[in-house]
């Protein structure tokens, strides 16, 4: 009983691990709207700071926003 539950748990972890590694390699991509202006960005973690880099006004105006907790 113990061996079969361990095998099932190990298999589930091995199946989930590649997806977690693949997601960690991809940057976070998103957008938000503030006062009617849409901002598109990618986000990366730099230590304790999350840095959003992107553009507004359909790519015409670049921005960088640093977010701390």
C-alpha positions as CSV (number, residue, x, y, z in Angstrom):
1,X,0.0,0.0,0.0
2,X,2.7,2.5,1.0
3,X,4.8,1.7,-2.1
4,X,1.9,2.2,-4.5
5,X,0.9,5.6,-3.0
6,X,4.6,6.7,-3.0
7,X,4.9,5.7,-6.7
8,X,1.7,7.6,-7.6
9,X,2.9,10.7,-5.7
10,X,6.4,10.5,-7.3
11,X,4.8,10.1,-10.8
12,X,2.6,13.2,-10.2
13,X,5.6,15.3,-9.1
14,X,7.6,14.2,-12.2
15,X,4.8,15.0,-14.5
16,X,4.3,18.5,-12.9
17,X,8.0,19.4,-12.7
18,X,8.6,20.1,-16.5
19,X,5.6,22.4,-16.6
20,X,6.9,24.4,-13.6
21,X,10.4,24.7,-15.1
22,X,8.9,25.8,-18.5
23,X,6.8,28.4,-16.8
24,X,9.7,29.7,-14.8
25,X,11.7,30.4,-17.9
26,X,9.0,32.4,-19.6
27,X,8.6,36.1,-18.5
28,X,5.3,37.2,-17.1
29,X,3.3,39.1,-19.8
30,X,0.4,41.3,-19.0
31,X,-1.4,44.6,-19.5
32,X,-3.4,47.1,-17.5
33,X,-5.4,50.2,-18.2
34,X,-4.9,53.4,-16.2
35,X,-6.9,56.6,-16.9
36,X,-7.9,55.3,-20.3
37,X,-4.4,54.3,-21.4
38,X,-3.5,50.7,-22.0
39,X,-0.1,49.6,-20.8
40,X,1.4,46.3,-22.1
41,X,4.4,44.8,-20.2
42,X,6.7,41.9,-19.4
43,X,7.7,41.4,-15.8
44,X,10.8,39.9,-14.2
45,X,11.8,39.4,-10.6
46,X,15.1,41.1,-9.7
47,X,15.7,40.2,-6.0
48,X,12.9,41.6,-4.0
49,X,11.8,44.0,-6.8
50,X,9.5,43.1,-9.6
51,X,10.3,45.1,-12.7
52,X,7.6,45.8,-15.3
53,X,8.9,46.9,-18.7
54,X,6.7,47.8,-21.5
55,X,5.0,50.5,-23.5
56,X,1.8,52.6,-23.7
57,X,-0.1,54.2,-26.5
58,X,0.3,51.2,-28.8
59,X,4.0,50.8,-28.3
60,X,4.9,54.5,-28.8
61,X,5.8,55.4,-25.2
62,X,8.1,53.0,-23.3
63,X,7.9,52.7,-19.5
64,X,9.6,50.9,-16.6
65,X,7.9,50.4,-13.3
66,X,9.6,48.9,-10.2
67,X,7.3,47.3,-7.6
68,X,8.3,46.4,-4.1
69,X,6.3,44.6,-1.5
